[in-house]
């Protein structure tokens, strides 16, 4: 492989990254295990099992939608660390996955679960480009109205992204509301657990009984271990993907606060011809959903680097 040609105007900044003082608003929504497994098979179980040597499985019946405020996104490597810093608002949907490693013709679960982010929206173009091209996250530009602010009561936010309402030669690609957060009258739910594993400590939604005991052992031993896994790919010209890999990215959370209840809200996620988040995750589109848990958390986050688990060739 050849060295990357870095231009001073190129937003593809490599890790490490440091994110001090981020705040997260988290909302747990229902999902269907079968739909989450479809995403695993599409995004993570690429190529053949024999070539990969592992298989990813979804194991919960919920997803977490989180809105993250980054007051400072810092580059950790020279010369980028001397360039400046960025800020960002981010919204994503994540779900838990477990890697099963192939050994002697049998599949055995890894020591700890990971997180998969099939949908991520940001309002910073440098973050979008670096997130997609360097790390492999499917980041898309978004707009937030109003700007998410921890402590707002009532809590009301609309996130919009470019989408095609219907597939037709006459349809214009334009900003559409994809997520709407509105106040509700539901009773607040007291969060239980350590981020990012809130909701798993009571085994809520863990559908594989064989993983429940291992999950509790992991949470008791190293609850701060946090790793994501995603599909990274680039198209070649005139077509096809010239590079395709399953990428693992470990993060280090520090100074993790105690989860705090948020004002009760309902979450509506809309569906479009070019973007069907509800259908992909397994809940109804355009319907106000009451989160099973909702809380806020503050922490510092850093990421040193990622690695290719499997390159499909």
N, C-alpha and C positions, 0 to 999 in steps of 0.2 A: 504494500500500500504506500501511497505517496503522502507527503506532508500537506496538511490543509493550508490553503493560501488565505491568510487572515487580512482582510481589509479593515480600515478603521471605522468604516460605516456599516460593517457586517454585524448583525445582531446575533450571529451564532457564537455565543460565548461558552466555552467549555467549563465544566465544574473544576474545582469545588465552588459551592454556593453557600452563603450564610444568610439566614432569615431571622434576625432578632425581633422579638416582640410581636410575633404574629398573633392574631385573634381569629378564632374559628367559631362559627355558628353551625351547629350540626343538627340534622333532622333525619330520623330513621323512618323510612317508608317501606311499605310492603312490596314484595317481589315474588316471582315464581322461580323456583330452583331450576326447572327445566329451561327457562329462558336464559338464566345466568350461565347454565352449562353450555348452551348454544354459543354464547359469547366466548366462553373458555375455548371451545373447539375452533371457533373462527379466528381468534386473536392469539391464542397461546399454544394450542395443540396443532401447530402447523407441521407440514412434512409427515413423516411416518414415525410411529412410536419407536420402532427399532433404531432409526437414525437419531431421534431426540434423546431417548433414554429416560424420558419422564413423561408424565401426563398431569395436567392441571384439572382439578375438580372444584366446582362451587359447592358450598355446604351450608348455606343459610337461606332463609326465605325472606330476607330483607336487604335493602341497600341503604347506604347513608348518603344523603345529599348535604354537602357542606359548602359554606361561603367563607372564604379566607381573605382577610385583610393583611397585606404585607406593607408595613410602614417603611421597610428598608430591605431591598434585595441586593445583597453585596456579592461581588465577584471575588473569589478567594485566591486567584492566581495572577501573578505578574504577566503582562503589564496591565491586565484588565482591572486589578484591584486598585489601580491608581486612576482609573478613568472616571469613576463616579458610582452612583447607585441608582436603583429604580424602585418604583412603588407599583402596587398592583391590587386589584380586586379579582378574585377567582371563585368560580363555582364549578363543582364537579359532583359526579355520582361515582361511588366506589362500592365494591363488594369484596367479600373475603374469598380467597381461593387457597387450596392446599395442593402442594406438589407431591405427586407419588412417583418415586424413582424406580426404574426397572432394574431388577437384580435377579439373575437366575430364572428369568421368565416370569417373575412375579413382581407386583407393584407394592411398594412399601411407602407409607407417608413420611414426609420430611419432618424435621424436628419442630417447625413452627409454621403457622399460616402466613400468607402474604396478602397484599391488596392489589386489586385490578381496577383501573380507572377507564372505563369505556367512553366517558364523555367528560370533557374539561373545557371550560370557557373562561377567558381572561380578557382584561381591558388594556393589556400592554403588548404591543406588537413584538418587542424584543423577546419577551417571555414566550410568546406564541412560537416564534421562529426557533429559539433555542430549545424550547420544550419539545417541539416536533422533530427537528432535524438532528439535535444532539442526543436527546434522551429517548425519544420515541413516543412521548405522550401525544394523544390526538387533540392537541390544543386548538381552539377556534376563538376568534375575536368575538367579544360580546360587549353590550352596554348595560349598565345598571342604573335604575331609576327608582328611588334616589340612591346615592352612593351608600352601600351598606355601612351601618354604624352600630357598633355594639352599645347596648344600653337604650336604644330607641324603643319607645313604648307609646303607642302601638308599633309593632314591627310590621312593616309593609314594604316589599321590594319587588320590582319586576326586572327580570333579566331577559334581554333580547339578543338574538343572533340572526344572521342572514339565513333565510330558508325559502324554499319554493313551496308555496301553498299546495299547488297541484302540478303534476308533470304535464306541460303543454308548451308548444312553441310560443304561445302568447303570454306565458307566465314570467313575470319579472322577479328576479332574485332581490329580496328586500328584507329589512329588519322585521322580525316577528317576535312576539313575546313567547319565550319558551318555558319560563318558570315564573309563576306569580305566587308571592307569599302575602297572605292577608291575615289580619287578626281573627281569632275565633274565641268562642266562649268555653272551650274545653278546659278542664282542670289541668294545671301544670303537672308535669311528671318529673319526679326527682331522679336525676341521672345516677347510674350505678356503674362504677368501674373506672379504669384508667384509660385515657385517650392513647392510641386510637382504637382501643378494644372495648369501649363503652358499649354495653349491650350484650357482650359475650360472656361476661363473668357469671351471669346467672344462667348461661347456656340457652338463652332465649333465641329461638330460631335456628339453632344448630340441628340440622336434620339427620346427620350421620352419627348414630350412637357410638360407632367405633372411634370417632374423633373427639368425643366429649371429654373423656378422661385425659387424653393427651393435651387437649386445649387447656384444661385447668392446670396441668403440670407446667406447661409453657408459661402461662400467665403468672404462676407463682414464682417461676425461676427467673424469667427475664422479660418483664412486661414492656420494657423500653425498646426491645428489638422491633424494628419497623422497616419493612422492605416492600417495594412495589415491583410488579412485573407487567410488562407491556410489549406490544408488537411494534417494532421499528422497521419501516420499509420506505424505499425510494423508487419512484418510477424511472425507467430508462426511456429514451426516445428511440424508435417511434412508439413504443408501448411496453407493457409488462413491467414488473418490479425487478430492478437489477440487484437490489439488496433487501434481504428480509431476514429478520432475526427476532428472537425472544430475548428481551433485555431485562435484567434484574438491577434495581436501583435501591441500595440501602440508604436510609435516612437516620439521623441522630437527633431525637428530640431531647431538649434539656429545659430545666426550669419550668416543668409542666405544672400548670396550676390545677386547682380543683374544679371539676365541671360544675357550672352554675346553671340553674334553670333559666330558660328564656320565656318571654311572654307567650301564651298559647297562640298558635297560628294554624292555618290550613295551607296546604301546598297544592297548587294546580300545575300540572305539567302538560303542555300542549303538544300535539302531534301534527306533523306536516309531511308532505310527500317526500321531501328530501331529508327529513329528520324525525325519527320516530323513537324518542327516548322511552315513552311508556310501553310501546310494543316490545322494545328490546329488553326491557327489565321486567315486564310482566305485571303492570298495573294499568287501570283505565286512564285514558287520555281525557283531558278537559274536565276532570272531576276533582272537587276539593277533597284532598286526603288529610286525615288527621295523623300527624307523626306519632309513632309509638313512644319515641323519646325525642326530646329537643333540649339542647343545652349549649352553653358557650364555654370556651376554654382559651387560655392564653399560654404561650410557650415560645421558646426559641427553637429553631430548626436549622440543621446543616446537612449538606450532602457532599460527600467527597468524590465519588465517582460511581459509575455503573459498570456492568459487565455483560457480555453476550453469553447467554446460556446455550443458545443453539442458533446457528446460521444456516438457513435453508438454501441449499444450492443444488 
